[in-house]
Amino acid sequence: MYPSLLTPAVRAEAQALPSGELPCYVHDLSGLQQHAAAVRAALPRTVELYYAAKANPAAEILAALAPWTDGFEVSSGGELAHVRAAVPGRPLAFSGPGKTPDELAAALAAGVDRVHAESLHEVRMLRALASRTHVPGSPPTRVLLRINPAVPEGTLTGSALTMGGPTPFGMGTEDASEALRLLTGDDCPGLEPVGVHAHLASGLPAGALLGVAEAVVDAAAGLSHRHRTPLPEVGVGGGMAVDYTSPGDRFDWAAYGAGLDALARRHPGVRLRVEPGRALTAYCGWYVTEVLDVKRSHGEDVAVVRGGTHHLRTPAAKGHDQPAEVVPVEPWPHPWPRPAAAGDRVTVTGQLCTPKDVLARGLEAAGLRAGDRVVFALAGAYAWNISHRDFLMHPPPGFRFLGGAEDSTCQVMLT
Ligand SMILES: *Cc1c(COP(=O)(O)O)cnc(C)c1O
């Protein structure tokens, strides 16, 4: 068992929200800002912190994170336009495999700060676009080559998602060399190769992720050395672990920051950048819903809640039980008996007509009753925005954002 997963304010929301306004995503923006401030403080000053917007691109989240981050990583033309509008003027780095010519043209036209080029073809496309559109005298677009280098055996072991190895992401050493040659030629106006980017693994603890960072920095140094070209910016990606089975455990930002500091000292002249998504926003969101029905099915207690994986796909996508807590609600409005769990452990499903619509198995919820609230935690990242929202045409959830920019509690962390 873990200590309470809910803040008092979220618990109060869960109790107070009427059934008709459930399910509802509740976000704690002041908690998010405190967390982001602590992450920022744990990283060396020289390391840049970008937020990977795809983890949760809600405008309120982006605005809350803006003061604590150096920029935002976007992975599509849609994200680029959305983030630019939500946090105008903040630096953006544009990644993602399969960028279309239109997306690249829009990125150049919008004056995006950095493009992470994912392939040789993309570099050629960028060159063609820039040579047509670059206005002499205006600043060039900075390009980082997204690489997918061979890394020492075991470096990516244990990751939940692996972007290194045979995947659509980034380019191998030979293509990176050719890309750098193309970008450093005299015939390449409007583009400036400034560094290397990689995002090789997701879901690693601090020690393992430092190994990844070291491998990326080594690959960047090799490329820079072979081409006698400075590559001062090295993005080492995101992927800081969130442990859904043990929500009280947090990624060790202090150890990671100290390790990055040591790495940076070994490579003077290199500016490191990290771009976490999940580990920044997972903890600031809750999916609040109510139990519609409880039944005994072949000897097991099953509770059906309003909503389901079409709102919160995270447990289905990752194959885990979403951590949750019950908030009891009185009274029961009907004259007939209130359906209730007979045992201590309950499987919690949603309303979809598929056996895959399971949010949590074996939730400790002795006596769970219809009408009680179930609050799923760690629902602030890769939750609503990765969900198959139109399946079965249930209504969408509501959204509430507690606290926020005007809240001053986050200032305490910096002093
Ligand atoms: C998704 C993504 C991230 C963030 O990954 P997390 O596992 O959420 O930290 C960072 N960089 C790139 C390029 C990504 O695609």
The ligand as an ORCA input file, in Angstrom:
! r2SCAN-3c Opt
* xyz 0 1
  C       8.001     11.510    -26.259
  C       9.305     12.162    -26.360
  C       9.917     12.670    -25.205
  C       9.356     12.504    -23.816
  O       9.412     11.186    -23.384
  P       8.929     10.800    -21.891
  O       9.101      9.338    -21.829
  O       7.512     11.231    -21.787
  O       9.805     11.549    -20.941
  C      11.116     13.340    -25.368
  N      11.665     13.494    -26.588
  C      11.100     13.015    -27.709
  C      11.763     13.234    -29.010
  C       9.908     12.332    -27.623
  O       9.359     11.843    -28.747
*
